[in-house]
Amino acid sequence: MNKNNKNMLCTKHNTGFPWFVTGLVEDYGCFSISFEKSKSALSGFRIKPVFTITQHRDNKNILEEIQGNLGKGRIVEHLEICSYELRSVVDIKNILIDHFNKYPLKGIKKVNYKIFEKIIMNLFDKKHLSKYKSSLYNKLIIYLVWSIHY
């Protein structure tokens, strides 16, 4: 775990905050993978993971508190919606995965998270760079997309 993120999503004054974040993610969190065409990538595309928590702009302070505790990520605003985003594979591994290992999701989102976690770990370990692994990787991603939409 990254020493800078020792407290993860905890505050000094509110030890229930990590569970609050887990609950917030159950309802308003999203684990997604996007693709970008790339001639240099073995599979022909670059894999880009994104973790997002979305709220109405009136609750932007909640996202700012999460961002402040993590010291990473960014807040994006569009019309009435604010989103906290974490995009770095390293940050997702060191912060998010560590958080959910300690404060696990309990609902259906846990299934999608576990697939997302496997994708992140493969990206981090660079296992997606072989043709065989790339094929397995694509199947995981297809399952993730399918399970979200159906």
C-alpha positions in Angstrom: 0.0 0.0 0.0 1.2 3.5 -0.8 2.3 5.2 2.4 0.8 8.5 1.2 -2.6 6.8 1.2 -2.2 5.2 4.7 -5.6 6.4 5.9 -7.3 5.6 2.6 -10.8 6.9 2.8 -10.7 7.5 6.5 -10.8 10.8 8.3 -9.2 11.4 11.7 -12.6 12.3 13.1 -14.9 9.9 11.4 -13.9 6.2 11.4 -17.2 5.3 9.8 -16.3 7.3 6.6 -14.8 4.2 4.8 -18.1 2.3 5.2 -20.0 5.4 4.1 -17.9 5.5 0.9 -18.5 1.8 0.3 -22.2 2.4 0.6 -22.1 5.4 -1.7 -20.3 3.3 -4.3 -23.0 0.6 -4.0 -25.5 3.1 -5.3 -23.6 5.8 -7.2 -20.2 4.2 -8.1 -19.2 2.9 -11.4 -16.3 0.7 -12.5 -15.7 1.0 -16.2 -13.3 0.2 -18.9 -12.9 2.3 -22.0 -10.8 1.6 -25.2 -8.7 3.8 -27.4 -7.5 2.6 -30.8 -3.7 2.2 -30.7 -1.4 1.0 -33.4 1.3 0.3 -30.9 -0.9 -1.9 -28.6 -0.8 -5.7 -29.1 -4.6 -5.9 -29.2 -5.0 -2.8 -31.4 -6.5 -0.8 -28.5 -5.4 0.8 -25.3 -7.3 -0.2 -22.1 -8.3 2.7 -19.9 -10.0 1.9 -16.5 -12.1 4.5 -14.7 -13.7 4.5 -11.3 -16.4 7.1 -10.8 -18.8 8.3 -8.1 -21.5 10.5 -9.4 -23.7 13.0 -7.4 -25.9 16.0 -7.9 -23.9 19.2 -7.8 -25.6 20.0 -4.4 -23.6 17.1 -3.0 -20.2 18.1 -4.5 -18.9 18.6 -1.0 -19.1 14.8 -0.5 -16.9 14.2 -3.5 -14.5 16.9 -2.4 -14.2 15.1 0.9 -13.4 11.8 -0.8 -10.9 13.5 -3.1 -9.3 15.3 -0.2 -8.9 12.1 1.8 -7.4 10.3 -1.1 -5.3 13.1 -2.4 -5.8 11.7 -5.9 -8.4 11.8 -8.7 -10.4 14.7 -10.0 -13.9 16.1 -9.8 -15.7 16.7 -13.1 -18.8 18.9 -13.4 -21.4 18.8 -16.2 -24.7 20.7 -15.8 -26.3 19.4 -12.6 -23.9 16.4 -12.1 -20.6 16.1 -10.4 -18.3 13.1 -10.6 -15.3 12.0 -8.8 -12.9 10.1 -11.1 -9.9 8.0 -10.5 -8.2 6.9 -13.7 -4.6 5.9 -12.9 -4.0 2.1 -12.8 -1.5 2.6 -10.0 -3.9 4.8 -7.9 -6.8 2.4 -8.5 -4.7 -0.5 -7.3 -3.1 1.3 -4.3 -6.2 3.1 -3.1 -9.4 1.6 -4.4 -8.6 -2.1 -4.4 -7.0 -1.7 -0.9 -10.1 0.1 0.3 -12.5 -2.6 -1.0 -10.4 -5.4 0.5 -10.9 -3.8 3.9 -14.4 -2.4 3.4 -16.0 -4.8 0.9 -19.0 -4.2 -1.3 -21.9 -6.4 -0.3 -24.5 -6.0 -3.1 -24.5 -6.9 -6.8 -21.9 -4.3 -7.6 -19.4 -6.6 -5.9 -19.5 -8.9 -8.9 -18.6 -6.1 -11.3 -16.0 -4.8 -8.9 -14.3 -8.3 -8.8 -14.0 -8.3 -12.6 -12.7 -4.7 -12.5 -10.2 -5.7 -9.9 -8.9 -8.6 -12.0 -8.5 -6.3 -15.0 -6.7 -3.7 -12.9 -4.3 -6.3 -11.5 -3.6 -7.7 -15.0 -2.9 -4.2 -16.2 -0.7 -3.5 -13.3 1.2 -6.7 -13.7 1.3 -6.2 -17.5 -0.3 -9.6 -18.1 -2.5 -8.1 -20.8 0.5 -7.7 -23.1 0.6 -11.3 -24.4 -1.8 -12.4 -27.1 -3.2 -15.2 -25.0 -3.8 -13.0 -22.0 -5.2 -10.3 -24.2 -7.8 -12.8 -25.5 -8.8 -13.7 -21.9 -8.8 -10.1 -21.0 -11.2 -9.2 -23.7 -13.6 -11.9 -22.5 -13.5 -10.5 -19.0 -14.3 -7.0 -20.3 -17.1 -8.3 -22.5 -18.6 -10.0 -19.4 -18.3 -6.8 -17.4 -20.1 -4.8 -20.0 -22.8 -7.5 -20.5 -23.4 -7.9 -16.8 -24.0 -4.2 -16.4 -26.4 -3.8 -19.2 -28.5 -7.0 -18.9 
